[in-house]
Amino acid sequence: MSHKPDLFEPLTLKSVTLPNRVVISPMCQYSAEEGLANDWHFAHLAQFALGGAGAVILEATAVAPEGRITHGDLGLWNDAQIVPLRRIADFLASHGSVPAIQIGHAGRKGSAQRPWRGNLSLTGADAAYGDRPWQTVSASPVPVSQDWHVPSELTEEQLEVLCTAFSETTRRALAAGFQMVELHAAHGYLLHQFLSPLSNFRTDRFGGSLENRMRFPIAVGRAMRDAWPSERPLLARISCVDGMDGGWTIEDSLVFARALKEVGFDLIDCSSGGIAGAATAARLPRELGFQVEMAEAIRNGADMPTMAVGLIIDPQMAEAIIRDGKADLVAIGREALHNPFWPRHAAQALTEGRRDYTDWPDQYGWWLSRREAVLEKIGRG
C-alpha cells in the first residue's frame, strides 16, 4: 500500500478535526470516589493519547448520583468533578487526541456491584465495604431480571428534572475541556429502557408507540444540544438491535437516528444489546466486526456519519471498514487495553517499508528507532 491508509485520514465533524479514524471506546473502570476521577483514570486514559488514537471517549459518566451503575462510576453532576476531568482532557488534547466524554444514566441497571464483586444488584451485604444499595428508577417498574431491584417508574416531573441534569452535565463537560460529548442511549441503560418495548410498558405519552418511546430520549438530546456550542459535535451511542424477540430493531434505530439528526446530533456510535443483562452478554453471535453491518445500515439509511465498534482487532479490517464506506470511525475498546499503542502499530502494519517511529512521541520514538536499527543489524528486524 503506497498511499496513506484511509484509517489515518483526518475526519472533521463541525469545528472538530480528528487526526485519524481510530477512537477509544468508553470503558467503565468502576474506580471513582463520589464520582471524582483520580490517578487511575488519568493513567488509564493518557496511554491512549500516547498510543495515537484520533479521539478518546471517557467512560459512561453519570448525570446524577442515582444515575451511576456502581458506586465507582465517574460523575459530572457537580462542579467539583470538573477539575480532575479537566486535567485528563487537557492531556489528551496536548498529545493529539480529541477529548470526548460519554454521559448517561443507568436507570434500572444502577445500584449494581462492581463487576469483579458479582456484577448483580447491590445487597445489604455489600454495605460492609461501603457500597450501599439505592432505589433505582426506570421507564416502568420492571427489573432487569428476577434477581435485580424493582425500579420506581419515573414521573413526568422527574423526567423534566433529568433533562435538566443532562443539560447541566453537558455544560460541565464543556468547562472540563471536552470537544465532543456522547449521549449514552445503549446497553440497557435508562434511555434505552425508554426506547425498547421490552422495558417500557407505560401508557402515557412516553410509552406505547415508537414515537412515544422516543419522546424522552429525544427531549434529553434536545436539552444537550441547547447546552452545547453549535459548532461542536454531539454523538449518540445506541443499541441498534436488542437481539431479542419483540425488542428494538434496526428499523427502529433508523427512525431514532434520523430524529437525533434533526435535533442536531452529528454521529451515531453503533453498538447492540444489553436490555436484559450485561451489554457484553453473548445474545448476538460474536465474531470479528459483528456490528459493522449495523453501522453501515445507519450510515446509509439515516444519511449521517457512524462509528463501528465490536471485536475490531485487525488493522486490515479497520482499514476496509473506512475504505469501503461502512463507517466513518472505528472504535476499539478491550483491544486497546491489550495494546494501548494499537493505532500506531496499525499505521505501521498498513504502510509498506521499515517501521517508522517519527510520528511517535519523541520520548518513545527516539529509543524505538534505535532499537529497530539494532534488531535489523542482528537479523531480528
C-alpha positions in Angstrom: 0.0 0.0 0.0 1.7 3.1 -1.2 -0.9 5.7 -0.3 -1.8 6.9 3.1 -4.2 4.5 4.7 -7.8 5.7 4.8 -7.9 4.8 8.5 -5.3 7.5 9.1 -7.0 10.3 7.1 -8.5 13.1 9.3 -12.2 13.5 9.8 -13.9 16.8 10.6 -17.1 16.9 12.5 -18.3 20.6 12.6 -15.3 22.5 14.1 -13.5 19.5 15.5 -11.0 17.5 13.4 -9.9 14.1 14.4 -6.4 13.4 13.1 -7.3 9.8 12.3 -10.3 7.5 12.3 -9.4 5.4 15.4 -11.4 6.1 18.5 -11.1 4.6 22.0 -14.5 3.4 23.2 -15.8 4.4 26.7 -14.7 1.7 29.1 -16.0 1.8 32.7 -13.3 1.4 35.3 -15.5 1.4 38.4 -12.7 3.2 40.3 -14.0 6.7 41.1 -14.8 8.0 44.6 -18.0 10.0 44.8 -17.9 10.4 41.0 -14.4 12.0 41.1 -11.8 11.0 38.6 -8.4 10.1 40.1 -4.9 9.0 39.1 -6.1 5.6 37.9 -8.4 7.3 35.3 -5.6 9.7 34.3 -3.1 6.9 33.7 -5.6 4.7 32.0 -6.7 7.4 29.5 -3.4 9.1 29.0 -1.8 6.0 27.4 -4.4 6.1 24.6 -3.3 9.5 23.5 0.3 8.4 23.6 -0.8 5.4 21.6 -2.0 7.6 18.8 -5.9 7.4 18.9 -7.7 10.1 17.0 -10.2 10.5 19.9 -10.6 9.1 23.4 -14.1 8.9 24.9 -14.2 8.8 28.7 -16.4 6.1 30.3 -20.1 6.5 31.0 -20.3 9.5 33.3 -23.4 9.9 35.5 -25.6 13.0 35.3 -26.8 12.3 38.9 -25.6 10.2 41.9 -28.5 7.8 41.4 -27.7 7.5 37.7 -24.5 5.6 38.4 -24.1 1.9 37.6 -21.9 1.3 40.6 -20.5 3.4 43.4 -17.3 3.5 41.4 -18.7 5.4 38.3 -17.5 8.7 37.2 -19.9 11.6 37.6 -20.3 15.1 36.4 -23.3 16.2 38.5 -21.4 18.9 40.4 -18.7 21.5 39.6 -16.1 19.8 41.9 -16.0 16.9 39.4 -14.8 19.3 36.6 -11.3 19.8 37.9 -9.9 16.2 37.7 -11.6 15.7 34.3 -10.1 18.9 33.0 -6.6 17.5 33.8 -7.4 14.5 31.7 -9.0 16.4 28.8 -6.1 18.8 28.6 -3.5 16.0 28.5 -5.4 14.1 25.7 -5.6 17.3 23.6 -2.0 18.2 24.2 -0.9 14.9 22.8 -3.1 15.0 19.7 -6.2 13.1 20.7 -9.7 14.7 20.6 -11.0 14.5 24.2 -14.6 13.3 24.4 -16.9 12.1 27.2 -19.9 9.9 27.3 -22.8 10.9 29.7 -25.7 8.9 30.8 -28.0 7.4 33.5 -28.1 3.8 34.4 -31.8 3.6 35.3 -32.8 0.2 36.5 -29.3 -1.2 35.9 -27.9 1.1 38.7 -27.2 0.2 42.3 -25.0 -2.6 41.0 -22.0 -4.4 42.2 -18.7 -3.7 40.6 -18.1 -6.5 38.0 -15.3 -8.2 40.0 -17.6 -8.3 43.1 -20.5 -10.0 41.4 -22.0 -7.7 38.7 -25.5 -8.0 40.2 -27.7 -5.8 42.2 -26.2 -4.5 45.5 -27.5 -6.1 48.7 -27.1 -5.3 52.3 -24.0 -7.4 52.4 -22.2 -5.0 50.0 -22.6 -2.2 52.6 -19.8 -4.0 54.5 -17.3 -2.4 52.1 -19.2 0.8 51.7 -21.4 0.1 48.6 -24.9 0.6 49.9 -27.9 -0.1 47.6 -30.1 2.7 46.4 -33.5 3.0 44.8 -33.3 2.7 41.1 -35.7 4.3 38.5 -36.8 3.4 35.0 -39.5 3.9 32.4 -41.6 1.2 34.1 -41.4 -0.6 37.4 -39.9 -3.8 35.8 -36.5 -5.2 36.9 -33.7 -6.3 34.5 -34.4 -9.8 35.7 -35.8 -11.5 38.8 -32.5 -11.1 40.7 -32.5 -7.3 40.3 -34.0 -4.5 42.2 -37.5 -3.3 41.1 -37.1 0.3 39.9 -39.6 3.1 40.5 -41.4 4.4 37.5 -40.3 7.9 36.7 -43.0 10.6 36.8 -43.2 13.4 34.2 -41.9 15.9 36.7 -38.9 13.6 37.4 -38.3 13.4 33.6 -38.1 17.2 33.5 -35.5 17.2 36.3 -33.4 14.6 34.4 -33.5 16.6 31.2 -32.0 19.5 33.2 -29.4 17.1 34.7 -28.3 16.1 31.2 -28.2 19.7 30.2 -26.1 20.8 33.2 -23.7 17.9 32.8 -23.2 18.9 29.2 -22.3 22.4 30.3 -19.8 21.0 32.8 -18.3 18.8 30.0 -17.6 22.0 28.1 -16.0 23.6 31.2 -13.9 20.5 31.6 -12.4 20.9 28.2 -14.1 18.2 26.2 -14.5 18.8 22.5 -17.2 16.1 21.9 -20.0 14.7 24.1 -21.6 11.3 23.5 -25.1 10.6 24.8 -25.4 7.0 26.1 -28.7 5.6 24.8 -27.5 2.0 24.6 -26.7 -1.2 26.5 -29.9 -1.3 28.5 -29.4 1.9 30.5 -32.1 4.5 31.1 -32.6 6.0 27.7 -32.6 2.5 26.1 -35.1 1.5 28.7 -37.5 4.1 27.3 -36.8 3.1 23.7 -37.2 -0.7 24.0 -40.7 -2.3 24.1 -39.1 -5.0 26.3 -38.6 -2.5 29.2 -41.1 0.3 28.5 -44.7 -0.5 29.4 -46.0 3.0 30.0 -49.5 4.0 29.0 -48.8 7.8 28.9 -47.2 9.9 26.2 -43.8 8.3 26.9 -44.9 4.8 26.2 -46.6 2.6 23.6 -45.8 3.8 20.0 -42.2 4.2 18.7 -42.8 7.9 18.6 -43.8 8.0 22.3 -41.0 5.7 23.4 -38.5 8.0 21.7 -40.0 11.2 23.3 -37.9 11.3 26.4 -34.6 10.4 24.8 -35.2 13.0 22.1 -36.0 15.6 24.8 -32.7 14.8 26.5 -30.9 15.1 23.2 -32.5 18.5 22.6 -31.5 19.7 26.1 -28.0 18.7 25.4 -27.9 20.4 22.0 -29.2 23.6 23.6 -26.4 23.4 26.2 -23.6 22.6 23.8 -21.9 25.0 21.4 -23.5 24.8 18.0 -20.1 24.5 16.3 -19.1 21.4 18.3 -20.3 17.8 17.6 -22.6 15.7 19.6 -22.5 11.9 19.3 -25.0 9.2 20.5 -24.3 5.6 21.2 -27.3 3.4 20.6 -28.0 -0.3 20.7 -29.0 -0.8 17.1 -30.9 -4.0 18.0 -31.9 -5.7 21.2 -31.3 -9.1 19.6 -34.4 -10.5 21.3 -37.9 -11.4 20.2 -40.2 -8.3 20.3 -37.4 -6.0 21.0 -35.8 -2.9 19.4 -34.9 -3.4 15.8 -32.6 -1.9 13.2 -35.6 -0.3 11.6 -36.4 1.4 14.9 -32.8 2.6 15.1 -33.1 4.2 11.7 -36.1 6.2 12.8 -34.3 7.2 16.0 -31.1 8.2 14.2 -33.0 10.4 11.8 -34.7 12.1 14.8 -31.4 12.7 16.5 -30.0 14.1 13.3 -33.0 16.5 13.2 -32.2 17.6 16.8 -28.6 18.3 15.8 -26.6 15.2 16.6 -23.7 14.6 14.3 -22.7 10.9 14.5 -24.2 7.6 15.7 -22.0 5.2 17.6 -23.4 1.8 16.6 -23.5 -0.9 19.3 -26.1 -3.5 20.3 -27.8 -5.5 23.1 -27.9 -5.0 26.9 -31.6 -4.6 27.5 -31.9 -7.8 29.6 -28.4 -8.1 31.0 -24.8 -7.2 30.6 -24.0 -5.3 27.4 -21.3 -7.9 26.7 -23.7 -10.9 27.1 -23.5 -13.0 24.0 -27.1 -12.6 22.9 -25.9 -11.9 19.3 -23.4 -14.2 17.5 -20.0 -12.8 18.4 -17.5 -12.6 15.5 -14.9 -10.1 14.3 -16.7 -6.9 13.4 -20.1 -8.3 14.2 -21.7 -4.8 14.5 -20.2 -3.3 11.4 -23.2 -4.0 9.2 -25.4 -2.0 11.7 -23.1 1.0 11.3 -23.3 0.7 7.5 -27.1 0.4 7.7 -27.5 3.5 9.9 -24.9 5.5 7.8 -26.8 4.8 4.6 -30.3 4.8 5.9 -30.1 7.9 8.1 -27.5 9.7 5.9 -25.2 10.6 8.8 -21.8 9.6 9.9 -21.4 6.5 12.1 -18.8 4.7 14.2 -18.3 1.0 14.1 -17.4 -1.0 17.2 -17.2 -4.6 18.3 -14.3 -7.0 18.0 -12.4 -4.9 15.5 -8.9 -6.1 16.3 -7.2 -6.3 12.9 -5.8 -3.2 11.2 -6.7 -4.5 7.7 -10.3 -5.0 8.8 -10.4 -1.5 10.3 -8.9 -0.1 7.1 -11.5 -1.9 5.0 -14.4 -0.5 7.1 -13.3 3.0 6.4 -12.2 2.4 2.8 -15.5 0.7 1.8 -17.7 3.4 3.4 -19.2 1.1 6.0 -18.5 3.6 8.8 -16.6 6.9 9.3 -14.9 6.0 12.5 -13.7 2.7 14.1 -13.8 2.3 17.8 -11.7 -0.2 19.8 -12.1 -1.0 23.5 -10.7 -4.1 25.1 -8.2 -4.4 22.2 -6.8 -1.0 23.4 -6.5 -2.4 27.0 -4.4 -5.2 25.5 -2.4 -2.9 23.3 -2.7 0.9 24.1 -0.5 1.6 21.1 -2.8 -0.2 18.7 -3.3 2.9 16.5 0.5 3.4 16.0 1.1 -0.3 15.3 -1.9 -0.3 12.9 -0.3 2.6 11.0 2.9 0.6 10.6 1.1 -2.5 9.6 -0.8 -0.6 6.8 2.3 1.1 5.5 5.0 -0.7 3.4 8.6 -0.5 4.4 10.7 -0.2 7.5 8.9 0.5 10.7 8.9 4.3 11.2 8.7 5.9 14.6 8.8 9.6 13.5 5.1 10.1 14.4 5.5 8.6 17.9 6.1 10.7 21.0 9.8 11.8 21.0 10.3 10.2 24.3 9.5 6.8 22.8 10.3 7.2 19.1 13.9 8.2 19.6 14.6 5.0 21.6 12.5 2.7 19.4 14.0 3.8 16.1 17.4 2.9 17.5 16.1 -0.4 18.9 14.8 -1.1 15.3 18.2 -0.5 13.8 19.9 -2.8 16.3 17.3 -5.6 15.6 17.9 -5.2 11.9 21.6 -5.4 12.4 21.4 -8.7 14.2 18.8 -10.1 11.8 15.8 -9.8 14.1 14.2 -6.7 12.5 
